[in-house]
Amino acid sequence: QVQLVESGGGSVQAGGSLKLACAASGYSGSRYCLAWFRQSSGKEREGVAAISSDGTTTYADSVKGRFTISLNNAKDILYLEMAGLKPEDSDMYFCAADKGILCLPRGNGGGWYNSFGWWGQGTQVTVSS
């Protein structure tokens, strides 16, 4: 059973940085995809970044060059380092997992075809101008 628990959210001013963490268990295997999504009420969920078991990373166009996804396999922690934060980055951030398959980007920085069957409870990020 996959379990995901996010932490690290908070409030920062525009231009600031935050590092989110997702303690993950039960996801490991020869193939998997771990990802970060964000969503706030009234908005569609947006895929932010993903990392495959082969180390390949993909990002939404809106965060390229500002956000970095990484995985500490030894500690089973998925990270999202966010820099140059903007007010429009304010959202609830969720980590998600898909097992048995690598990440399948849709292209054009527009999410993945994966069916993410496991989700964390989310951590809130608020960026003030």
Accessible surface in RSA format (square Angstrom, percent):
REM  Atomic radii and reference values for relative SASA: ProtOr
REM  Chains: A
REM  Algorithm: Lee & Richards
REM  Probe-radius: 1.40
REM  Slices: 20
REM RES _ NUM      All-atoms   Total-Side   Main-Chain    Non-polar    All polar
REM                ABS   REL    ABS   REL    ABS   REL    ABS   REL    ABS   REL
RES GLN A   1   171.50  95.9 114.62  83.8  56.87 135.4  50.71 107.9 120.79  91.6
RES VAL A   2     7.28   4.8   0.47   0.4   6.81  16.4   0.47   0.4   6.81  18.5
RES GLN A   3   117.63  65.8 112.17  82.0   5.46  13.0  25.97  55.3  91.66  69.5
RES LEU A   4    12.82   7.1   1.41   1.0  11.40  28.7   1.41   1.0  11.40  30.7
RES VAL A   5    85.08  56.0  83.17  75.3   1.91   4.6  83.17  72.3   1.91   5.2
RES GLU A   6     6.50   3.7   0.00   0.0   6.50  15.5   0.00   0.0   6.50   5.3
RES SER A   7    61.34  51.8  56.56  75.5   4.78  11.0  41.74  88.9  19.60  27.5
RES GLY A   8    37.27  46.0   0.00   N/A  37.27  46.0  24.20  66.4  13.07  29.3
RES GLY A   9    30.06  37.1   0.00   N/A  30.06  37.1   2.82   7.7  27.24  61.0
RES GLY A  10    28.81  35.5   0.00   N/A  28.81  35.5  28.48  78.1   0.33   0.7
RES SER A  11    94.09  79.5  64.38  85.9  29.70  68.4  37.97  80.8  56.12  78.6
RES VAL A  12    30.26  19.9  19.84  18.0  10.42  25.1  29.38  25.5   0.89   2.4
RES GLN A  13   135.91  76.0 131.34  96.0   4.56  10.9  37.58  80.0  98.33  74.6
RES ALA A  14    50.57  46.5  26.82  41.4  23.75  54.0  27.20  38.3  23.37  61.9
RES GLY A  15    55.04  67.9   0.00   N/A  55.04  67.9  29.96  82.2  25.08  56.2
RES GLY A  16    24.36  30.0   0.00   N/A  24.36  30.0  23.50  64.5   0.86   1.9
RES SER A  17    73.40  62.0  53.78  71.8  19.61  45.2  34.29  73.0  39.11  54.8
RES LEU A  18    33.73  18.8  25.92  18.5   7.81  19.6  32.18  22.6   1.55   4.2
RES LYS A  19   106.71  52.1  90.63  55.6  16.09  38.3  46.74  42.1  59.98  63.9
RES LEU A  20     0.00   0.0   0.00   0.0   0.00   0.0   0.00   0.0   0.00   0.0
RES ALA A  21    21.99  20.2  21.99  33.9   0.00   0.0  21.99  31.0   0.00   0.0
RES CYS A  22     0.06   0.0   0.06   0.1   0.00   0.0   0.00   0.0   0.06   0.1
RES ALA A  23    53.62  49.3  48.63  75.1   4.98  11.3  49.28  69.4   4.33  11.5
RES ALA A  24     5.62   5.2   0.29   0.4   5.32  12.1   0.78   1.1   4.83  12.8
RES SER A  25    50.46  42.6  48.92  65.3   1.54   3.6  41.93  89.3   8.54  12.0
RES GLY A  26    37.52  46.3   0.00   N/A  37.52  46.3  24.26  66.6  13.26  29.7
RES TYR A  27     4.24   2.0   3.78   2.2   0.46   1.2   2.08   1.6   2.16   2.7
RES SER A  28    80.02  67.6  65.56  87.5  14.46  33.3  30.86  65.7  49.16  68.9
RES GLY A  29    50.19  61.9   0.00   N/A  50.19  61.9  35.38  97.1  14.81  33.2
RES SER A  30   104.86  88.6  68.35  91.2  36.51  84.1  56.15 119.6  48.71  68.2
RES ARG A  31   133.30  56.0 130.00  66.3   3.30   7.9  15.91  21.7 117.39  71.1
RES TYR A  32    13.31   6.2  13.31   7.6   0.00   0.0   5.72   4.3   7.59   9.4
RES CYS A  33     0.00   0.0   0.00   0.0   0.00   0.0   0.00   0.0   0.00   0.0
RES LEU A  34     0.69   0.4   0.69   0.5   0.00   0.0   0.69   0.5   0.00   0.0
RES ALA A  35     0.00   0.0   0.00   0.0   0.00   0.0   0.00   0.0   0.00   0.0
RES TRP A  36     0.00   0.0   0.00   0.0   0.00   0.0   0.00   0.0   0.00   0.0
RES PHE A  37    18.74   9.4  18.74  11.6   0.00   0.0  18.74  11.4   0.00   0.0
RES ARG A  38    11.45   4.8  10.85   5.5   0.60   1.4   0.31   0.4  11.14   6.7
RES GLN A  39    65.84  36.8  63.32  46.3   2.52   6.0   9.20  19.6  56.63  43.0
RES SER A  40    36.79  31.1  29.71  39.7   7.08  16.3  30.85  65.7   5.95   8.3
RES SER A  41   117.66  99.4  82.58 110.2  35.08  80.8  59.95 127.7  57.71  80.8
RES GLY A  42    91.24 112.5   0.00   N/A  91.24 112.5  45.09 123.7  46.15 103.4
RES LYS A  43   102.17  49.8  88.78  54.5  13.39  31.9  76.10  68.5  26.08  27.8
RES GLU A  44   158.56  91.0 141.33 106.9  17.23  41.0  60.39 116.8  98.16  80.1
RES ARG A  45   126.50  53.1 100.15  51.1  26.35  62.7  13.47  18.4 113.04  68.5
RES GLU A  46    60.30  34.6  56.60  42.8   3.70   8.8  32.87  63.6  27.43  22.4
RES GLY A  47    11.00  13.6   0.00   N/A  11.00  13.6   0.20   0.5  10.80  24.2
RES VAL A  48     0.19   0.1   0.10   0.1   0.09   0.2   0.19   0.2   0.00   0.0
RES ALA A  49     0.00   0.0   0.00   0.0   0.00   0.0   0.00   0.0   0.00   0.0
RES ALA A  50     0.31   0.3   0.00   0.0   0.31   0.7   0.00   0.0   0.31   0.8
RES ILE A  51    15.98   9.1  15.87  11.8   0.11   0.3  15.98  11.5   0.00   0.0
RES SER A  52     4.31   3.6   2.54   3.4   1.77   4.1   0.00   0.0   4.31   6.0
RES SER A  53    35.41  29.9   6.12   8.2  29.29  67.5   6.04  12.9  29.37  41.1
RES ASP A  54    92.82  65.0  52.37  52.1  40.45  95.6  42.47 100.0  50.34  50.2
RES GLY A  55    45.91  56.6   0.00   N/A  45.91  56.6  28.46  78.1  17.45  39.1
RES THR A  56    75.60  53.8  65.50  66.4  10.11  24.1  54.61  73.4  20.99  31.7
RES THR A  57    53.35  37.9  34.18  34.6  19.18  45.7  11.33  15.2  42.02  63.5
RES THR A  58    33.74  24.0  29.66  30.1   4.08   9.7  33.21  44.6   0.53   0.8
RES TYR A  59    41.97  19.6  35.28  20.1   6.68  17.4  29.96  22.5  12.00  14.8
RES ALA A  60     5.89   5.4   3.99   6.2   1.90   4.3   5.54   7.8   0.35   0.9
RES ASP A  61    86.59  60.7  68.37  68.0  18.22  43.1  34.63  81.5  51.96  51.8
RES SER A  62    56.03  47.3  33.85  45.2  22.17  51.1  46.47  98.9   9.56  13.4
RES VAL A  63     0.13   0.1   0.12   0.1   0.01   0.0   0.13   0.1   0.00   0.0
RES LYS A  64   117.25  57.2  97.42  59.8  19.83  47.2  57.70  51.9  59.55  63.4
RES GLY A  65    88.13 108.7   0.00   N/A  88.13 108.7  43.72 120.0  44.42  99.5
RES ARG A  66    43.73  18.4  34.70  17.7   9.03  21.5  33.54  45.8  10.18   6.2
RES PHE A  67     5.99   3.0   0.00   0.0   5.99  15.6   0.00   0.0   5.99  17.2
RES THR A  68    68.29  48.6  68.29  69.2   0.00   0.0  37.88  50.9  30.41  46.0
RES ILE A  69     5.31   3.0   0.00   0.0   5.31  12.8   0.00   0.0   5.31  14.4
RES SER A  70    38.36  32.4  37.03  49.4   1.32   3.0  32.12  68.4   6.24   8.7
RES LEU A  71    29.89  16.6   6.55   4.7  23.33  58.7   7.44   5.2  22.45  60.4
RES ASN A  72    48.59  33.5  40.69  39.3   7.90  19.0  12.74  30.7  35.85  34.7
RES ASN A  73    93.14  64.2  78.06  75.4  15.08  36.3  32.76  78.9  60.38  58.4
RES ALA A  74   102.50  94.2  57.12  88.1  45.38 103.2  69.78  98.3  32.72  86.7
RES LYS A  75   140.16  68.4 117.30  72.0  22.86  54.4  69.34  62.4  70.82  75.4
RES ASP A  76    55.71  39.0  54.84  54.6   0.87   2.1   6.42  15.1  49.29  49.2
RES ILE A  77    39.28  22.4  39.28  29.3   0.00   0.0  39.28  28.3   0.00   0.0
RES LEU A  78     1.25   0.7   1.25   0.9   0.00   0.0   1.25   0.9   0.00   0.0
RES TYR A  79    41.94  19.6  41.94  23.9   0.00   0.0  22.77  17.1  19.17  23.6
RES LEU A  80     0.00   0.0   0.00   0.0   0.00   0.0   0.00   0.0   0.00   0.0
RES GLU A  81    76.42  43.9  75.29  57.0   1.13   2.7  15.52  30.0  60.90  49.7
RES MET A  82     2.17   1.1   0.00   0.0   2.17   5.2   0.32   0.3   1.85   2.5
RES ALA A  83    47.01  43.2  46.81  72.2   0.20   0.4  47.01  66.2   0.00   0.0
RES GLY A  84    33.41  41.2   0.00   N/A  33.41  41.2  26.07  71.5   7.34  16.4
RES LEU A  85     2.19   1.2   0.00   0.0   2.19   5.5   0.00   0.0   2.19   5.9
RES LYS A  86    86.75  42.3  86.27  52.9   0.48   1.1  40.10  36.1  46.65  49.7
RES PRO A  87    55.64  40.5  48.14  43.9   7.50  27.3  48.48  40.0   7.16  44.5
RES GLU A  88   114.81  65.9  97.37  73.7  17.44  41.5  63.38 122.6  51.43  42.0
RES ASP A  89     0.55   0.4   0.55   0.5   0.00   0.0   0.00   0.0   0.55   0.5
RES SER A  90    31.73  26.8  23.49  31.4   8.24  19.0  22.28  47.4   9.46  13.2
RES ASP A  91     2.07   1.5   1.37   1.4   0.70   1.7   0.70   1.6   1.37   1.4
RES MET A  92    63.56  32.9  63.39  41.9   0.17   0.4  62.54  53.2   1.02   1.3
RES TYR A  93     0.00   0.0   0.00   0.0   0.00   0.0   0.00   0.0   0.00   0.0
RES PHE A  94    43.35  21.7  43.35  26.9   0.00   0.0  43.35  26.3   0.00   0.0
RES CYS A  95     0.26   0.2   0.26   0.3   0.00   0.0   0.26   0.6   0.00   0.0
RES ALA A  96     0.26   0.2   0.00   0.0   0.26   0.6   0.00   0.0   0.26   0.7
RES ALA A  97     0.24   0.2   0.24   0.4   0.00   0.0   0.24   0.3   0.00   0.0
RES ASP A  98    15.77  11.0  15.71  15.6   0.07   0.2   0.00   0.0  15.77  15.7
RES LYS A  99    83.03  40.5  65.78  40.4  17.26  41.1  29.28  26.4  53.75  57.3
RES GLY A 100    58.43  72.1   0.00   N/A  58.43  72.1  34.03  93.4  24.40  54.6
RES ILE A 101    63.10  35.9  62.91  46.9   0.20   0.5  63.10  45.4   0.00   0.0
RES LEU A 102    53.55  29.8  52.72  37.7   0.83   2.1  52.72  37.0   0.83   2.2
RES CYS A 103    14.21  10.7   4.07   4.5  10.14  23.8   4.07  10.3  10.14  10.9
RES LEU A 104    71.41  39.8  70.75  50.6   0.66   1.7  71.41  50.2   0.00   0.0
RES PRO A 105    65.50  47.7  49.29  44.9  16.21  58.9  49.29  40.7  16.21 100.7
RES ARG A 106   127.31  53.5 103.70  52.9  23.60  56.2  23.73  32.4 103.57  62.8
RES GLY A 107    37.02  45.6   0.00   N/A  37.02  45.6  33.00  90.6   4.02   9.0
RES ASN A 108   150.65 103.9 117.22 113.3  33.43  80.5  37.47  90.2 113.18 109.4
RES GLY A 109    25.01  30.8   0.00   N/A  25.01  30.8   8.67  23.8  16.34  36.6
RES GLY A 110    41.05  50.6   0.00   N/A  41.05  50.6  29.38  80.6  11.67  26.1
RES GLY A 111    19.91  24.6   0.00   N/A  19.91  24.6  11.22  30.8   8.69  19.5
RES TRP A 112    16.29   6.5   4.90   2.4  11.38  26.7   3.54   1.9  12.74  20.7
RES TYR A 113   131.22  61.3 110.33  62.8  20.88  54.3  73.61  55.3  57.60  71.0
RES ASN A 114    16.05  11.1   0.00   0.0  16.05  38.7   3.03   7.3  13.02  12.6
RES SER A 115    91.99  77.7  77.48 103.4  14.50  33.4  48.19 102.6  43.79  61.4
RES PHE A 116    24.10  12.1   7.02   4.4  17.07  44.4   7.25   4.4  16.85  48.2
RES GLY A 117    56.40  69.6   0.00   N/A  56.40  69.6  29.88  82.0  26.52  59.4
RES TRP A 118    78.26  31.4  75.04  36.3   3.21   7.5  70.19  37.4   8.07  13.1
RES TRP A 119    84.50  33.9  54.88  26.6  29.62  69.5  45.16  24.1  39.34  63.8
RES GLY A 120     9.93  12.2   0.00   N/A   9.93  12.2   2.30   6.3   7.63  17.1
RES GLN A 121   110.23  61.6  82.22  60.1  28.01  66.7  71.82 152.9  38.41  29.1
RES GLY A 122    10.27  12.7   0.00   N/A  10.27  12.7   0.00   0.0  10.27  23.0
RES THR A 123    17.77  12.6  13.24  13.4   4.53  10.8   7.17   9.6  10.60  16.0
RES GLN A 124    84.95  47.5  76.87  56.2   8.08  19.2  45.98  97.9  38.97  29.6
RES VAL A 125     0.00   0.0   0.00   0.0   0.00   0.0   0.00   0.0   0.00   0.0
RES THR A 126    57.60  41.0  57.44  58.2   0.16   0.4  44.16  59.3  13.44  20.3
RES VAL A 127     7.37   4.8   0.00   0.0   7.37  17.7   0.00   0.0   7.37  20.0
RES SER A 128    55.01  46.5  49.14  65.6   5.87  13.5  43.86  93.4  11.15  15.6
RES SER A 129   125.28 105.9  68.36  91.2  56.92 131.1  55.20 117.6  70.07  98.2
END  Absolute sums over single chains surface
CHAIN  1 A     6349.8       4502.8       1847.0       3334.7       3015.1
END  Absolute sums over all chains
TOTAL          6349.8       4502.8       1847.0       3334.7       3015.1
